[in-house]
Amino acid sequence: MHLTRQSRQLLATFCSEKVFHHLLIEFSCTDKCLRENIDDTVAFYHNLDQNVDWERRLRESNELHSALFEACSPLEGPLITVNNSEDARLHSITARGVLGAIQTAILGVLAIPVIRHRTFYLSRHGESDYNVLGRIGGDADLSPRGMKYAERLARQLGGPGSAPDCPKPKLIWTSELRRTIRTVQNIPGPRTAIKDLNEIDAGICEGLTYEEIQERFPQEFAWRDQDKFKYRYPHGESYLDLLQRVDSVVQALLANTDVLVVSHQAVLRCIMAYFKGTRPDDVPYINVPLHTLLIVRSYGYDFEVETVPLKVECVDTYRIQPKNCSTTRTTADALTTVPAHFDAPIAQPPPAMVASSQATTTIS
């Protein structure tokens, strides 16, 4: 973008006069990497317009820009120089003049080699006893249907009863809560319980139903509906807090592949927001249903998400924003979008019935 020293000097002068910070990033790559980038770009634009010789245009553009390029001098900065490679042994990065939290965070991201082909498996835990009762947070165990989902997920990812050619995660990450750990108990592979994957802290509302929150804290309930992204539970967290908390998890994901992450609704919303490019205000309303496997495939920084329902019955915990978010609204208006739930846990079916169900159910 700024190939000449003169162009970069103009940029630095402008930022200095406007009291803006600036950071120069200089990339280099091998001829093989350059060819792959051109091939990827040609394939992308070819789908948009097949009447243009995109390969010729891109190669001519590259030759023109290569001739104009002047490498950054020692006097320019702040500067990060990246020698990009998928091979961690060859990937290198140097920096000078980097200051502040944002520039340091950028440096940390660029230090990780970009793995071109990556696959991530994301899932909420199986249905919990609290899900059945409509309660939020807590450390409840799996319901009988949640246990069935854990068995189905294991069958999908290399556990007992799986096909020989099924995918097998190289790493398994869960939260520290029982319902996620129980969900992956039959899936083979090294596993780690990560605190940053714990569900959003609901503070004084932990373990309550939405009906109970409306009854005890109606003003808090309304404030959260007004701005669900920034609202922070008293003594708890907001989605903004949660985005910052899971950032380290996302960066760790980008340095790996074939990782299974089993976590919670709010946490997975924040992780999915990265892959989908979701606007912050829309993050709390991303639908991440129970008993569904999300497969994220990437090529560089392009992500595709495949949704695979595993067809185990469960409650629906998705709640949309109600039309009336006023602090003076009625209880009926406040609870109009609350998902249906049960007043008592679902009874464990007889073993014979479970065995019969498993024998006649197939995964599509």
Phi, psi and chi 1 to 4 in degrees:
 res  aa     phi    psi   chi1   chi2   chi3   chi4
   1 MET       -  -44.6  -66.2  173.9   65.0      -
   2 HIS  -119.4   84.9  -62.7  -80.7      -      -
   3 LEU   -80.7  -26.7  -58.9  174.3      -      -
   4 THR  -105.8  156.4   65.9      -      -      -
   5 ARG   -63.6  -34.4  -66.1 -169.3 -179.6   97.0
   6 GLN   -62.9  -43.1 -178.7 -178.4   15.8      -
   7 SER   -63.1  -41.2  172.1      -      -      -
   8 ARG   -70.0  -32.9  -63.6 -168.3  -68.7  -90.0
   9 GLN   -67.4  -38.7 -177.6   57.7   50.8      -
  10 LEU   -61.8  -41.8  -72.7  172.3      -      -
  11 LEU   -62.8  -45.6  174.4   68.0      -      -
  12 ALA   -64.0  -40.3      -      -      -      -
  13 THR   -64.5  -44.3  -58.6      -      -      -
  14 PHE   -59.4  -47.0  173.1   81.9      -      -
  15 CYS   -63.8  -39.2  -70.0      -      -      -
  16 SER   -64.5  -42.3  177.0      -      -      -
  17 GLU   -67.6  -34.0  -68.4  174.3  -10.1      -
  18 LYS   -91.3    4.2  -60.7  -65.9 -177.1  179.8
  19 VAL    58.6   38.7 -159.0      -      -      -
  20 PHE   -98.6  151.3  -65.7  150.1      -      -
  21 HIS   -86.3  148.7  -65.3  -76.7      -      -
  22 HIS  -137.0  156.1   78.0  -74.9      -      -
  23 LEU  -144.6  125.0  173.4   65.8      -      -
  24 LEU   -93.2  135.5  -60.6  175.8      -      -
  25 ILE  -126.6  121.9  -57.3  175.6      -      -
  26 GLU  -114.1  121.6 -175.6  178.4   56.0      -
  27 PHE  -106.1  146.0  -73.9   93.1      -      -
  28 SER  -135.2  151.5   64.2      -      -      -
  29 CYS  -149.4  166.3   61.3      -      -      -
  30 THR   -78.1  166.0   62.8      -      -      -
  31 ASP   -60.5  -37.2  -70.1  -21.7      -      -
  32 LYS   -62.1  -44.9  176.8  177.8  179.5  -67.1
  33 CYS   -63.2  -39.0 -177.7      -      -      -
  34 LEU   -63.1  -44.1  175.0   62.0      -      -
  35 ARG   -61.8  -42.2  -72.3 -164.7  -58.2  -87.3
  36 GLU   -64.0  -39.9  -70.3  175.0  -17.5      -
  37 ASN   -64.5  -42.1  -71.6  -22.5      -      -
  38 ILE   -64.5  -43.4  -69.5  177.6      -      -
  39 ASP   -61.4  -41.5  -69.0  -16.7      -      -
  40 ASP   -63.4  -44.1  -66.3  -16.8      -      -
  41 THR   -67.6  -39.9  -50.2      -      -      -
  42 VAL   -60.5  -44.9  168.1      -      -      -
  43 ALA   -62.0  -38.7      -      -      -      -
  44 PHE   -65.6  -50.0  174.9   80.5      -      -
  45 TYR   -74.2  -26.0  -77.9  108.1      -      -
  46 HIS   -62.0  -34.2 -177.1   72.3      -      -
  47 ASN   -69.1  -24.3  -67.9  -29.8      -      -
  48 LEU   -85.9  -38.8  -59.5  179.1      -      -
  49 ASP  -150.9  109.8 -172.2  -12.7      -      -
  50 GLN   -88.3   -0.4  -59.7 -178.7    9.2      -
  51 ASN   -91.9    1.5  -62.1  -43.1      -      -
  52 VAL  -112.5  138.3  177.1      -      -      -
  53 ASP   -81.8   83.9 -172.4  -13.0      -      -
  54 TRP   -66.3  -36.3  -69.3  108.0      -      -
  55 GLU   -62.9  -44.7 -177.9  168.4   -1.7      -
  56 ARG   -63.1  -43.7  177.7 -179.1  175.8 -177.0
  57 ARG   -62.3  -43.8  175.8  177.4  -68.3 -170.4
  58 LEU   -68.6  -39.2  -71.9  167.5      -      -
  59 ARG   -67.9  -39.2  -67.5 -166.9 -179.0  -80.2
  60 GLU   -65.2  -39.8  -71.5  177.0  -11.2      -
  61 SER   -63.9  -40.5  175.4      -      -      -
  62 ASN   -65.1  -41.5  178.9   66.9      -      -
  63 GLU   -64.3  -40.0  -69.2  172.6    1.9      -
  64 LEU   -64.3  -47.8  172.1   63.5      -      -
  65 HIS   -70.4  -32.9  -68.9  134.0      -      -
  66 SER   -63.6  -36.9  -64.4      -      -      -
  67 ALA   -68.5  -30.0      -      -      -      -
  68 LEU   -83.8  -20.5  -64.0  173.6      -      -
  69 PHE   -67.2  132.4  175.4   62.3      -      -
  70 GLU  -119.4  121.5  -63.7  174.0  -12.8      -
  71 ALA   -61.1  150.2      -      -      -      -
  72 CYS   -64.8  138.4  -69.5      -      -      -
  73 SER   -90.8  164.0   72.0      -      -      -
  74 PRO   -61.1  -19.2  -23.6   33.6      -      -
  75 LEU   -86.4   -9.8  -61.6  179.0      -      -
  76 GLU   -89.2  147.9  -65.0 -179.3   82.7      -
  77 GLY   167.8  177.3      -      -      -      -
  78 PRO   -62.0  147.4   24.5  -33.5      -      -
  79 LEU  -139.3  137.0  171.6   67.4      -      -
  80 ILE  -120.3  125.8  -62.8  175.0      -      -
  81 THR  -111.9  125.8  -57.5      -      -      -
  82 VAL  -118.5  124.3 -178.6      -      -      -
  83 ASN   -99.5   99.0  178.7   26.2      -      -
  84 ASN   -82.0  133.5 -166.5   45.1      -      -
  85 SER  -157.9  144.2  174.2      -      -      -
  86 GLU   -68.8  -25.4  -73.3 -173.7   69.7      -
  87 ASP   -80.2  115.3 -170.7  -24.5      -      -
  88 ALA   -59.9  -23.7      -      -      -      -
  89 ARG   -73.1  -26.0  -63.3  169.1  -61.6  178.5
  90 LEU  -101.2  -21.3  -58.4  177.9      -      -
  91 HIS   -68.0  127.0 -174.7   85.8      -      -
  92 SER  -140.3  157.2   63.5      -      -      -
  93 ILE  -149.4  136.5 -175.9  167.2      -      -
  94 THR  -126.8  154.9   59.1      -      -      -
  95 ALA  -149.2  151.1      -      -      -      -
  96 ARG  -150.9  142.4   62.9  171.6  178.8  -90.6
  97 GLY    75.5   10.1      -      -      -      -
  98 VAL   -73.8  126.7  171.6      -      -      -
  99 LEU  -134.3  147.3  -63.7  171.6      -      -
 100 GLY    86.1  166.3      -      -      -      -
 101 ALA   -67.7  -41.4      -      -      -      -
 102 ILE   -67.9  -47.4  -65.7  178.0      -      -
 103 GLN   -65.4  -36.3  -67.0 -174.7    0.2      -
 104 THR   -65.9  -38.6  -57.8      -      -      -
 105 ALA   -64.7  -40.4      -      -      -      -
 106 ILE   -61.9  -41.8  -67.1  171.5      -      -
 107 LEU   -59.6  -41.7  175.7   61.7      -      -
 108 GLY   -63.4  -41.0      -      -      -      -
 109 VAL   -65.5  -44.7  172.0      -      -      -
 110 LEU   -69.0  -20.6  -66.3  175.2      -      -
 111 ALA   -72.0  -15.2      -      -      -      -
 112 ILE   -90.3  123.8  -57.8  172.3      -      -
 113 PRO   -59.2  140.4  -19.3   30.3      -      -
 114 VAL   -84.3  109.5  176.7      -      -      -
 115 ILE   -78.6  122.9  -58.1  172.7      -      -
 116 ARG   -67.5  -49.5  -60.2 -178.8   72.9   83.9
 117 HIS  -106.3  116.3  -65.0  -74.0      -      -
 118 ARG  -134.3  150.4  -73.0  168.4  -67.0 -174.3
 119 THR  -135.5  130.4  -55.9      -      -      -
 120 PHE  -122.9  144.2  -49.9  125.3      -      -
 121 TYR  -115.5  120.0  -55.8   94.7      -      -
 122 LEU  -119.8  139.3  -50.1  178.7      -      -
 123 SER  -155.0  145.1  173.9      -      -      -
 124 ARG   -73.9  163.4  -69.8  175.0   65.8 -176.7
 125 HIS   -62.0  164.4   52.2   80.7      -      -
 126 GLY   -63.9  162.7      -      -      -      -
 127 GLU   -51.8  132.4  179.4 -170.2   74.6      -
 128 SER  -104.0  167.6   72.9      -      -      -
 129 ASP   -60.7  -35.1  -68.8  -28.5      -      -
 130 TYR   -69.0  -36.6  -94.2   22.5      -      -
 131 ASN   -58.2  -43.4  -68.3  145.0      -      -
 132 VAL   -60.9  -39.4  174.2      -      -      -
 133 LEU   -87.0   -4.6  -60.4  173.2      -      -
 134 GLY    77.4   21.3      -      -      -      -
 135 ARG   -95.3  147.4  -60.9 -168.7  177.9  -81.9
 136 ILE  -103.6  153.2   64.4  173.8      -      -
 137 GLY    69.5 -147.7      -      -      -      -
 138 GLY    74.1 -175.0      -      -      -      -
 139 ASP  -131.0   51.9 -168.7   15.7      -      -
 140 ALA   -72.0  157.7      -      -      -      -
 141 ASP   -86.8  173.8 -154.7  -14.8      -      -
 142 LEU   -71.6  146.6  -63.3 -178.1      -      -
 143 SER   -79.0  170.7   71.0      -      -      -
 144 PRO   -55.3  -39.8  -28.4   36.1      -      -
 145 ARG   -70.1  -31.8  -62.5 -171.2  -59.3 -164.5
 146 GLY   -65.1  -38.0      -      -      -      -
 147 MET   -64.8  -38.1  -69.1  -61.7  -62.4      -
 148 LYS   -64.0  -38.6 -175.9  176.1  179.8 -179.1
 149 TYR   -64.8  -39.3  173.3   72.3      -      -
 150 ALA   -59.4  -40.1      -      -      -      -
 151 GLU   -66.1  -42.3  -64.4  170.7    3.1      -
 152 ARG   -66.2  -40.0 -169.7   71.0   57.1   86.5
 153 LEU   -64.9  -40.5 -176.4   65.0      -      -
 154 ALA   -62.6  -38.9      -      -      -      -
 155 ARG   -65.6  -27.7 -159.9 -176.5  -48.7  164.9
 156 GLN   -80.6  -23.3 -167.4   84.4   -5.7      -
 157 LEU  -127.6   42.4  -64.0  174.5      -      -
 158 GLY    91.7    6.5      -      -      -      -
 159 GLY   -86.5 -166.1      -      -      -      -
 160 PRO   -56.1  131.8  -25.0   34.8      -      -
 161 GLY    83.7    5.5      -      -      -      -
 162 SER   -82.5  159.4   60.6      -      -      -
 163 ALA   -75.4  152.7      -      -      -      -
 164 PRO   -60.0  -31.8  -22.1   32.7      -      -
 165 ASP   -97.1   12.4   58.6  -13.8      -      -
 166 CYS   -72.5  154.3   75.9      -      -      -
 167 PRO   -66.5  146.6   23.4  -32.6      -      -
 168 LYS  -130.6  115.7  -62.0  176.8  177.4   62.4
 169 PRO   -64.4  141.6   21.2  -31.2      -      -
 170 LYS   -82.3  -27.0  -63.8  178.0 -178.9  177.2
 171 LEU  -136.6  145.7  -63.2  170.5      -      -
 172 ILE  -126.0  119.1  -58.2  171.5      -      -
 173 TRP  -114.7  131.3  -62.8  -13.2      -      -
 174 THR  -129.5  172.7   69.3      -      -      -
 175 SER   -78.9 -175.8   74.2      -      -      -
 176 GLU   -89.3    2.0  -62.8  175.3  -40.0      -
 177 LEU   -90.9  149.1  -56.4  177.5      -      -
 178 ARG   -57.1  -40.4  -77.0 -173.9  -61.6  169.7
 179 ARG   -66.4  -28.1   52.6 -167.5 -175.3  -86.0
 180 THR   -80.8  -39.6   63.2      -      -      -
 181 ILE   -64.4  -41.1  -64.3  171.9      -      -
 182 ARG   -66.5  -30.4  -70.0  -72.5  -62.5  -83.8
 183 THR   -66.3  -30.6  -60.2      -      -      -
 184 VAL  -104.9   10.8  -56.9      -      -      -
 185 GLN   -62.4  -24.9   62.7 -175.7   -8.1      -
 186 ASN  -104.0    8.8  -66.1  -38.9      -      -
 187 ILE   -97.1  122.2  -58.4  175.2      -      -
 188 PRO   -72.6  146.4   25.1  -32.1      -      -
 189 GLY   136.7  158.0      -      -      -      -
 190 PRO   -67.1  134.0   22.1  -31.3      -      -
 191 ARG  -127.3  150.0   61.7 -160.0   66.2 -150.3
 192 THR  -138.5  131.9  -54.1      -      -      -
 193 ALA   -91.3  120.7      -      -      -      -
 194 ILE  -114.1  124.7  -59.6  173.5      -      -
 195 LYS   -59.9  -36.7 -175.3  176.3 -178.6  179.6
 196 ASP   -67.9  -10.5  -75.5  -17.9      -      -
 197 LEU   -93.9    0.9  -72.4  174.7      -      -
 198 ASN   -63.5  151.8  -72.0   -7.2      -      -
 199 GLU   -61.6  157.8  179.4   59.9  -59.7      -
 200 ILE   -54.7  137.0 -171.6  170.2      -      -
 201 ASP   -78.7  114.4 -173.7  -12.8      -      -
 202 ALA   -87.1    6.8      -      -      -      -
 203 GLY    56.7 -126.0      -      -      -      -
 204 ILE   -69.3   -9.5   61.8  173.4      -      -
 205 CYS   -98.4    1.7  -63.1      -      -      -
 206 GLU   -54.9  131.4  -81.0  -78.3  -40.0      -
 207 GLY    80.4    1.0      -      -      -      -
 208 LEU   -93.9  157.9  -58.9 -178.7      -      -
 209 THR   -85.9  164.5   65.6      -      -      -
 210 TYR   -61.9  -34.4  -72.8  126.9      -      -
 211 GLU   -63.0  -40.3  -69.4   86.5   -9.8      -
 212 GLU   -70.4  -35.9  -70.3  169.6  -18.3      -
 213 ILE   -64.8  -43.0  -62.9  173.1      -      -
 214 GLN   -62.3  -38.0  167.9   61.4   21.1      -
 215 GLU   -70.9  -42.2  179.3 -177.1   -4.3      -
 216 ARG   -89.1  -37.6  -59.6 -177.3 -167.2 -176.7
 217 PHE  -132.6   62.3  -45.6  109.0      -      -
 218 PRO   -60.4  -35.3   20.6  -32.3      -      -
 219 GLN   -69.2  -41.5 -163.1  167.2   47.1      -
 220 GLU   -61.1  -41.7  -64.8  -71.7  -17.8      -
 221 PHE   -61.3  -40.9 -160.5   41.7      -      -
 222 ALA   -69.2  -43.2      -      -      -      -
 223 TRP   -60.4  -38.9  -74.4  -21.9      -      -
 224 ARG   -66.2  -39.2 -171.5  166.2 -164.9  -99.1
 225 ASP   -66.2  -30.5  -78.7  -21.5      -      -
 226 GLN   -68.8  -39.3  -69.8  170.7   11.1      -
 227 ASP  -148.7   79.9 -170.5  -10.2      -      -
 228 LYS   -66.3  -26.8 -166.3  173.0  179.9 -179.3
 229 PHE   -70.6  -44.4  178.0   69.8      -      -
 230 LYS   -94.6  -16.8  -65.5  178.7 -177.2  175.5
 231 TYR   -63.4  131.3  171.6   85.5      -      -
 232 ARG  -112.5  124.2  179.2 -178.1  -72.1  122.3
 233 TYR   -55.8  138.2  -76.0  107.1      -      -
 234 PRO   -54.8  124.8  -27.0   35.5      -      -
 235 HIS    65.0   19.9  -54.9  -66.7      -      -
 236 GLY  -131.4 -145.9      -      -      -      -
 237 GLU  -126.6  163.8  -68.5  178.2  -60.9      -
 238 SER  -112.0  170.6   67.2      -      -      -
 239 TYR   -64.6  -32.0  -90.0   88.4      -      -
 240 LEU   -62.7  -43.7  178.8   57.2      -      -
 241 ASP   -59.8  -42.6  -62.9  -32.6      -      -
 242 LEU   -66.8  -39.3 -164.4   55.4      -      -
 243 LEU   -57.9  -42.2  -88.9  177.8      -      -
 244 GLN   -68.5  -35.1  -64.2  170.4  -18.9      -
 245 ARG   -67.7  -40.1  167.6  149.2   69.9   85.3
 246 VAL   -87.7   -1.9  -56.1      -      -      -
 247 ASP   -57.6  -39.8 -179.2   69.6      -      -
 248 SER   -64.8  -33.4   60.2      -      -      -
 249 VAL   -67.5  -43.4  176.3      -      -      -
 250 VAL   -61.5  -45.2  171.4      -      -      -
 251 GLN   -63.8  -36.8  -61.3  -50.6  -37.7      -
 252 ALA   -67.3  -37.1      -      -      -      -
 253 LEU   -59.6  -43.5  -86.2  175.7      -      -
 254 LEU   -66.7  -16.1  -63.2  179.2      -      -
 255 ALA   -94.5    4.5      -      -      -      -
 256 ASN  -136.4 -179.2  -70.8  -77.8      -      -
 257 THR  -150.7  164.2 -174.2      -      -      -
 258 ASP    55.9   48.9  -62.6  -44.7      -      -
 259 VAL  -107.1  133.1 -178.2      -      -      -
 260 LEU  -101.1  123.2  168.3   62.9      -      -
 261 VAL  -114.8  117.8  177.6      -      -      -
 262 VAL  -114.0  114.2  176.2      -      -      -
 263 SER  -142.6 -142.0 -172.9      -      -      -
 264 HIS  -125.9  167.4  -52.0  -92.2      -      -
 265 GLN   -55.8  -55.0  179.9  170.4 -115.9      -
 266 ALA   -65.0  -40.7      -      -      -      -
 267 VAL   -63.4  -46.3  173.8      -      -      -
 268 LEU   -68.9  -29.1  -69.5  177.8      -      -
 269 ARG   -59.0  -44.0  -79.3  171.9  170.8  164.3
 270 CYS   -67.8  -38.4  -67.7      -      -      -
 271 ILE   -68.6  -44.0  -66.2  175.5      -      -
 272 MET   -64.1  -31.2  -69.1  -58.9  -61.0      -
 273 ALA   -59.5  -35.0      -      -      -      -
 274 TYR   -65.3  -46.5 -179.9   90.4      -      -
 275 PHE   -71.8  -30.8  -62.0  130.8      -      -
 276 LYS   -92.0  -13.8  -70.5  176.4  171.6  -73.5
 277 GLY    67.9   39.4      -      -      -      -
 278 THR   -75.9  141.5  -53.4      -      -      -
 279 ARG   -64.0  144.2  -67.1  173.8   59.1 -107.1
 280 PRO   -53.2  -44.7  -29.2   35.8      -      -
 281 ASP   -65.2  -19.6  -72.2  -15.5      -      -
 282 ASP   -92.7  -10.0  -65.4  -28.2      -      -
 283 VAL   -57.3  -43.8  171.4      -      -      -
 284 PRO   -68.1   -5.5  -20.3   33.7      -      -
 285 TYR  -116.4   13.2  -62.5  103.1      -      -
 286 ILE   -67.5  131.6  -64.1  175.0      -      -
 287 ASN   -87.5  112.3 -170.0   10.8      -      -
 288 VAL  -119.7   88.5 -174.8      -      -      -
 289 PRO   -72.8  156.8   24.3  -31.4      -      -
 290 LEU   -66.2  158.5  -74.6  167.5      -      -
 291 HIS    56.1   39.7  -64.8 -177.0      -      -
 292 THR  -136.5  131.1  -58.8      -      -      -
 293 LEU   -95.3  127.2  178.0   63.9      -      -
 294 LEU  -104.8  122.8  -57.5  174.1      -      -
 295 ILE  -108.3  117.0  -56.0  176.1      -      -
 296 VAL  -105.4  120.7 -179.6      -      -      -
 297 ARG  -114.3  139.4  -62.8 -176.7  178.1   89.6
 298 SER  -132.3  155.3   74.4      -      -      -
 299 TYR  -135.0  101.4 -165.0   79.7      -      -
 300 GLY    69.8 -121.5      -      -      -      -
 301 TYR  -109.0   18.1  -73.9  105.4      -      -
 302 ASP   -98.7  128.6  -64.2  -36.2      -      -
 303 PHE  -123.5  139.5  -60.0   97.2      -      -
 304 GLU  -121.6  138.8  -65.6 -179.1   -7.2      -
 305 VAL  -116.6  123.2 -179.4      -      -      -
 306 GLU  -107.2  129.5  178.8 -174.5   -1.6      -
 307 THR  -100.4  123.0  -58.6      -      -      -
 308 VAL  -122.3   93.9 -176.0      -      -      -
 309 PRO   -68.0  132.8  -14.8   29.3      -      -
 310 LEU   -95.6    9.2  -63.0 -167.4      -      -
 311 LYS    56.9   49.1  -61.1 -176.5  178.0  179.6
 312 VAL  -117.6  123.0  177.1      -      -      -
 313 GLU   -58.6  143.4 -171.7  178.6    0.3      -
 314 CYS  -162.3  168.7   60.3      -      -      -
 315 VAL   -75.6  161.2  -65.3      -      -      -
 316 ASP  -102.3  120.4 -177.0    3.4      -      -
 317 THR  -102.2    6.8   61.9      -      -      -
 318 TYR   -79.8  127.2 -176.1   66.8      -      -
 319 ARG  -124.4  122.2  177.7  174.9 -179.5  -99.7
 320 ILE   -84.9  165.9   63.9  173.3      -      -
 321 GLN   -70.9  127.1 -176.2 -178.5   34.3      -
 322 PRO   -70.6  158.2   24.4  -31.6      -      -
 323 LYS   -68.8  -36.8  -67.5 -178.7  179.3  179.6
 324 ASN  -101.2  110.7 -173.1   -9.8      -      -
 325 CYS  -113.0   15.5  -61.5      -      -      -
 326 SER   -69.5  149.1  168.4      -      -      -
 327 THR   -71.6  -10.9   55.4      -      -      -
 328 THR  -103.2    9.6   59.3      -      -      -
 329 ARG   -67.7  162.4   63.9 -172.1  176.5  179.6
 330 THR   -79.2  163.5   65.4      -      -      -
 331 THR   -61.0  -38.0  -64.1      -      -      -
 332 ALA   -61.9  -42.4      -      -      -      -
 333 ASP   -66.4  -37.5  -76.9  -16.7      -      -
 334 ALA   -67.1  -34.4      -      -      -      -
 335 LEU  -100.2    8.8  -59.4  177.9      -      -
 336 THR   -63.3  -28.2 -175.9      -      -      -
 337 THR  -107.0   10.7   60.8      -      -      -
 338 VAL   -69.1  128.5  171.0      -      -      -
 339 PRO   -63.6  151.6  -16.7   28.3      -      -
 340 ALA   -67.2  144.8      -      -      -      -
 341 HIS  -151.2  174.8   54.8   84.0      -      -
 342 PHE  -101.6  156.8  -61.4   88.2      -      -
 343 ASP   -87.8  -12.1  -65.6  -32.5      -      -
 344 ALA  -145.2  151.6      -      -      -      -
 345 PRO   -57.9  149.0  -20.7   31.5      -      -
 346 ILE   -71.7  133.4  -62.3  175.6      -      -
 347 ALA   -66.9  146.2      -      -      -      -
 348 GLN   -68.0  124.0  172.5   75.7   47.9      -
 349 PRO   -67.7  154.3   24.1  -32.3      -      -
 350 PRO   -58.2  146.3  -20.5   30.8      -      -
 351 PRO   -54.1  -38.3  -24.0   33.1      -      -
 352 ALA   -62.9  -39.0      -      -      -      -
 353 MET   -67.7  -40.3 -175.1 -178.9  -61.9      -
 354 VAL   -62.0  -45.8  173.8      -      -      -
 355 ALA   -61.4  -41.3      -      -      -      -
 356 SER   -63.9  -42.0  174.8      -      -      -
 357 SER   -63.6  -42.3  173.6      -      -      -
 358 GLN   -67.1  -31.5  -69.0  175.1  -16.2      -
 359 ALA   -73.6  -24.6      -      -      -      -
 360 THR  -108.4    2.4   57.4      -      -      -
 361 THR  -103.0  135.0  -55.3      -      -      -
 362 THR  -121.9  156.0   58.0      -      -      -
 363 ILE   -96.4  127.8  -59.3  175.6      -      -
 364 SER   -98.1      -   60.6      -      -      -
